Amino acid sequence: MRVSLIQFDIAFGNPEANYAAVEKYIHAAAAAKPDCILLPELWTTGYDLTRLKHIADQGGQATLTFIASLARRYKVNIVAGSVASSTDGNVTNRMLVFNREGELAGEYNKLHLFRLMDEHLYLQPGAAKGLFPLDGTLCAGLICYDIRFPEWVRAHTAQGAEVLFISAEWPLPRLTHWRALLISRAIENQCFVIACNRTGNDPANTFAGHSMIIDPWGDIICEAGQSEEILSGEINLHKVREVREQIPIFSDRRPHMYE
């Protein structure tokens, strides 16, 4: 599977500009014929949280129509990062996933809200896992702060997820945490980690970039820098099964002792 990650500088509170940027980047990424394209967190609005009720995508419909059309046009799976989606006055941080036919293959509302950036004041948490199939492989979607909760990640891989798609707006001061947590989640879950972070700045933060693809041994296949970039890499899904057979952590688990 060939995967392309679109690491870009999100225009603060400007969905129209961000839709235009993403269309341009997906067109560029599609030229390399990837099997899947991944976008960062809250890419339509950035962290313009105080205005989310006015600029959030109503029911996610604008994003659904927009990304579905691009997936069909380029015959590519798109894990469309996450967007602020408003329903009945409540806003969630929602990941949307589309298959090559432009059909909705999965969605996930961010479960863990990051208090240091006031998410809990403006967003509602999700209440379901982020499992979805892509080309016959069970995958899971996670959003930024979620990677600090290994039990939440394991809830997905224990059900068979072999690839973790992670969208983020991770700040530069905690870049070391970003890299360490992603590598740890890959090793302990014996899965591929495909993580797309944003770059650039908003009025309160500088973001880290450093999108990454990591294999089930924790080895980095490729890593971006801090600039805007389309990062692409190949993953061999057979490696997940090989590693899980070599060190059978899932059959050796003793969950009855973990309460």
Helices and strands as residue ranges (DSSP letters): E 2-7, H 15-30, E 36-38, G 49-51, H 52-55, E 57-58, H 61-74, E 77-87, E 90-98, E 104-109, G 115-117, H 119-122, E 131-134, E 137-143, G 144-148, H 150-157, E 163-168, G 172-174, H 175-189, E 192-197, E 212-214, E 220-223, E 229-234, H 238-246, H 249-252, G 255-257
